[in-house]
Amino acid sequence: MAFGYPCSLSVRASSFSGRARSQAGLRERAGLASANGPRMCQQRGESGKHGVMRPSRDLRTRRDVLAATAAVAAAALTQGTRIQGASARPEGVNKPELLPPGPMKKVIDLENYLTSGEEAFLTNEIERIEKKKGVKIRVLTQKYPSTPGAAIKDYWSVDDDTIVLVCDYFGGNGNLLKFNVGDNVYKVLPPRFWSLLASQYGNKFYIQKNGEDLAILNSLQRVGECLLGGGCMTP
């Protein structure tokens, strides 16, 4: 079962096993729409804006286009954890007051890129993958320097089995997605996988066409598929 796309997102619905499902089936499975009840998240964009987002199988090999990013360094400071897309570190940030109150959240959307329905469904999928594979996926959207920064490490108990996706345009190259990947995860999804993934879904052209929400959902769909499938060399 892959990440679904609630509400107005019109994408190709498929499972991690490759079995096709209808969009209505995905909505029903996610509990985001019903014939007798209101929609749980608001519509976004014009009709037909979101097309088929199935990742291409004939990706061109290319260099990582991610520039140095303060956002990742500030948001996911972890000793011994490699950061895809960050080649330099600016002044660190530590703002625990920006962390959400209450129980720990696996998705912290400070920039409101996701609807409430998308966030809830993404959280459910993250929990399912964590239960099956023991890999923790966490998502933070931010605009540096307005970020929890180093405080996120303890909040999420970031370790070698953790993937932190930081969504921040900092760096000036227009790429949104920065992945902080634990060493154990690299054994099944190597560094080249993450560079290509960020380049494919985080570039400005993809986001202009599809929006930040689909950049997040589709990139994490590929991560989930590859984790549950035993690993991938490329997206």
Backbone torsions as a table, in degrees:
resi	resn	phi	psi	omega
1	MET	NA	122.0	-178.0
2	ALA	-92.0	172.0	173.9
3	PHE	-60.7	130.9	177.0
4	GLY	-90.0	173.0	-177.3
5	TYR	-129.9	97.2	-174.0
6	PRO	-72.5	167.7	174.2
7	CYS	56.5	-126.7	-167.7
8	SER	-78.4	-2.2	-175.0
9	LEU	-74.7	114.6	-179.1
10	SER	-103.4	93.9	-176.2
11	VAL	-127.3	168.9	175.5
12	ARG	-72.8	119.7	-177.2
13	ALA	-91.3	124.5	178.6
14	SER	-146.8	160.4	179.6
15	SER	-100.4	167.5	176.5
16	PHE	-62.5	-23.2	178.6
17	SER	-85.3	-5.5	178.9
18	GLY	92.2	-0.5	-178.5
19	ARG	-79.8	123.3	-175.9
20	ALA	-70.8	142.4	173.9
21	ARG	-129.2	154.2	177.6
22	SER	-78.3	158.9	177.8
23	GLN	-62.3	-37.4	178.4
24	ALA	-63.7	-37.2	178.4
25	GLY	-65.3	-38.1	177.2
26	LEU	-63.8	-42.3	-179.5
27	ARG	-64.5	-42.3	-179.7
28	GLU	-64.7	-41.2	-179.9
29	ARG	-64.0	-38.3	-179.2
30	ALA	-80.7	-9.9	-179.0
31	GLY	70.7	29.3	-174.0
32	LEU	-104.1	-7.7	178.3
33	ALA	-154.6	147.2	176.5
34	SER	-152.9	159.8	-177.9
35	ALA	-69.8	-24.6	-173.6
36	ASN	-110.7	6.2	-176.6
37	GLY	-137.3	169.0	-178.8
38	PRO	-76.6	159.6	173.3
39	ARG	-70.2	146.8	-176.4
40	MET	-89.1	-13.0	178.1
41	CYS	-141.3	154.5	-171.8
42	GLN	-79.3	153.7	177.7
43	GLN	-67.5	148.8	178.3
44	ARG	-129.0	135.3	171.8
45	GLY	72.8	178.8	-179.4
46	GLU	-82.6	163.4	-179.4
47	SER	-61.2	133.2	176.9
48	GLY	82.0	8.1	-178.8
49	LYS	-66.4	-39.7	-177.2
50	HIS	-95.1	113.5	-178.6
51	GLY	-98.8	-162.0	-179.0
52	VAL	-66.3	125.6	-176.4
53	MET	-112.7	22.0	179.6
54	ARG	-66.2	127.6	-176.5
55	PRO	-60.3	141.6	178.6
56	SER	-70.0	143.2	177.7
57	ARG	-94.0	-3.9	-178.2
58	ASP	-118.9	46.8	179.8
59	LEU	-62.6	138.0	174.2
60	ARG	-77.0	137.6	174.7
61	THR	-72.7	128.6	179.6
62	ARG	-149.8	163.6	-178.9
63	ARG	-68.4	153.2	176.6
64	ASP	-64.5	124.4	-176.6
65	VAL	-94.5	5.7	-177.9
66	LEU	-76.1	130.0	177.4
67	ALA	-87.1	174.7	176.4
68	ALA	-59.6	135.6	-176.8
69	THR	-134.0	122.2	176.5
70	ALA	-69.4	-27.7	-175.7
71	ALA	-59.1	-46.9	-177.6
72	VAL	-69.0	-45.9	-178.4
73	ALA	-59.7	-38.4	-178.6
74	ALA	-77.9	-33.2	-173.3
75	ALA	-87.0	-21.9	-174.3
76	ALA	-141.5	58.5	179.3
77	LEU	-75.2	110.4	179.7
78	THR	-138.3	127.9	177.8
79	GLN	-68.5	130.0	177.6
80	GLY	80.3	3.6	178.6
81	THR	-107.2	126.1	-176.5
82	ARG	-84.8	146.4	-176.6
83	ILE	-116.3	118.0	177.3
84	GLN	-79.3	121.8	176.3
85	GLY	101.2	2.2	-180.0
86	ALA	-125.2	113.2	179.8
87	SER	-108.4	-3.1	178.2
88	ALA	-148.5	154.2	-178.9
89	ARG	-119.8	125.9	175.7
90	PRO	-86.8	-165.9	178.0
91	GLU	-61.3	132.8	-177.8
92	GLY	-70.5	159.4	179.5
93	VAL	-129.5	142.0	176.2
94	ASN	-145.0	96.1	-176.3
95	LYS	-127.5	76.5	-179.5
96	PRO	-61.2	-19.2	179.5
97	GLU	-66.4	-16.4	177.8
98	LEU	-86.2	-5.4	175.8
99	LEU	-73.7	145.2	-178.5
100	PRO	-69.7	143.9	177.1
101	PRO	-74.0	165.5	176.2
102	GLY	85.6	-159.6	-178.3
103	PRO	-59.9	152.8	-179.8
104	MET	-59.8	133.3	177.8
105	LYS	-106.6	135.5	179.1
106	LYS	-82.5	-20.0	177.0
107	VAL	-124.6	118.3	178.1
108	ILE	-115.1	106.5	-172.5
109	ASP	-106.3	76.2	-178.4
110	LEU	-67.7	-25.5	-177.6
111	GLU	-96.5	1.8	177.6
112	ASN	56.4	43.4	175.5
113	TYR	-75.8	-27.5	-176.1
114	LEU	-105.4	145.1	169.3
115	THR	-73.9	167.0	179.4
116	SER	-62.2	-37.0	178.4
117	GLY	-67.3	-41.5	177.5
118	GLU	-63.2	-43.0	-179.6
119	GLU	-63.1	-42.5	-179.7
120	ALA	-65.3	-42.7	-178.9
121	PHE	-69.0	-40.1	177.0
122	LEU	-61.6	-41.7	177.9
123	THR	-60.7	-42.5	178.9
124	ASN	-62.3	-40.9	179.3
125	GLU	-68.1	-39.1	176.7
126	ILE	-59.9	-44.2	-180.0
127	GLU	-64.9	-36.8	179.9
128	ARG	-66.1	-43.7	179.0
129	ILE	-66.0	-40.7	179.3
130	GLU	-62.3	-38.9	179.7
131	LYS	-67.3	-38.1	-176.5
132	LYS	-81.7	-37.7	-171.9
133	LYS	-115.5	-11.5	-180.0
134	GLY	76.7	11.3	179.0
135	VAL	-100.5	128.2	-179.8
136	LYS	-92.9	122.2	174.4
137	ILE	-107.2	128.9	179.6
138	ARG	-130.8	147.6	-175.6
139	VAL	-130.1	131.0	176.8
140	LEU	-132.1	122.7	170.6
141	THR	-105.0	137.4	-172.3
142	GLN	-158.8	173.3	171.9
143	LYS	-136.0	100.0	-177.6
144	TYR	-54.9	136.1	9.5
145	PRO	-93.8	13.4	176.9
146	SER	-81.5	83.2	-174.2
147	THR	-150.3	149.2	174.1
148	PRO	-63.0	-24.1	177.1
149	GLY	64.5	-135.6	-175.0
150	ALA	-61.3	-21.5	-179.1
151	ALA	-63.0	-20.9	-177.4
152	ILE	-69.0	-25.7	-178.0
153	LYS	-61.4	-49.8	179.6
154	ASP	-73.4	-35.3	-178.8
155	TYR	-60.4	-42.0	-178.7
156	TRP	-99.1	0.3	-176.6
157	SER	50.7	53.2	-176.8
158	VAL	-63.3	129.7	-179.9
159	ASP	-142.7	-165.9	-176.2
160	ASP	-72.5	-6.9	177.3
161	ASP	-107.3	20.9	-174.3
162	THR	-114.1	138.7	169.8
163	ILE	-114.1	121.2	175.3
164	VAL	-111.1	118.6	174.0
165	LEU	-97.0	113.9	176.3
166	VAL	-103.6	122.6	-179.1
167	CYS	-105.4	106.5	-174.7
168	ASP	-157.1	133.8	-179.0
169	TYR	-82.6	0.5	-176.9
170	PHE	-56.6	139.0	179.5
171	GLY	123.7	-19.9	172.9
172	GLY	81.5	1.4	-178.8
173	ASN	-99.9	-0.7	176.6
174	GLY	82.6	0.5	-179.7
175	ASN	-87.4	131.0	-174.1
176	LEU	-88.6	-35.3	-166.0
177	LEU	-96.4	125.8	174.8
178	LYS	-128.8	123.1	-175.7
179	PHE	-106.6	127.1	172.9
180	ASN	-102.7	115.7	-167.2
181	VAL	-121.4	128.5	177.4
182	GLY	-71.5	153.4	-175.0
183	ASP	-59.6	-36.7	-179.4
184	ASN	-67.0	-32.1	179.3
185	VAL	-69.6	-32.0	178.6
186	TYR	-62.2	-20.1	-179.9
187	LYS	-68.6	-26.3	179.7
188	VAL	-111.3	-24.4	177.7
189	LEU	-130.7	95.4	-172.3
190	PRO	-71.5	170.8	-176.8
191	PRO	-54.2	-38.0	-179.0
192	ARG	-62.2	-34.6	177.5
193	PHE	-57.1	-46.2	-174.9
194	TRP	-72.1	-36.2	177.7
195	SER	-63.8	-45.8	179.2
196	LEU	-67.0	-38.1	-179.7
197	LEU	-62.3	-48.3	179.7
198	ALA	-64.2	-38.3	179.5
199	SER	-66.5	-37.8	-176.6
200	GLN	-72.5	-46.0	-172.6
201	TYR	-101.4	-16.4	-176.1
202	GLY	-98.9	-4.0	-176.1
203	ASN	-72.6	158.5	-172.1
204	LYS	-65.6	-30.6	-178.6
205	PHE	-70.5	-41.5	177.7
206	TYR	-62.5	-43.9	-176.0
207	ILE	-72.2	-36.3	176.4
208	GLN	-61.1	-35.8	-178.3
209	LYS	-80.7	-37.3	-168.6
210	ASN	-117.4	-21.3	-179.5
211	GLY	96.7	158.8	-179.7
212	GLU	-63.9	-34.4	-176.8
213	ASP	-62.6	-43.7	179.5
214	LEU	-72.2	-28.9	174.3
215	ALA	-60.5	-42.5	179.1
216	ILE	-69.7	-50.9	-175.0
217	LEU	-65.5	-43.9	-176.7
218	ASN	-72.6	-36.9	177.5
219	SER	-65.6	-40.6	179.8
220	LEU	-74.7	-25.0	172.4
221	GLN	-60.0	-45.5	179.4
222	ARG	-64.6	-39.4	177.2
223	VAL	-60.2	-47.2	179.9
224	GLY	-62.3	-43.8	178.8
225	GLU	-59.3	-44.9	-177.3
226	CYS	-70.7	-38.3	177.2
227	LEU	-63.7	-47.0	-178.8
228	LEU	-71.2	-23.2	179.3
229	GLY	-88.5	-2.1	176.4
230	GLY	100.6	0.7	177.1
231	GLY	125.0	158.1	178.3
232	CYS	-145.5	147.1	173.0
233	MET	-87.0	-33.4	177.8
234	THR	-137.1	161.1	179.9
235	PRO	-63.7	NA	NA
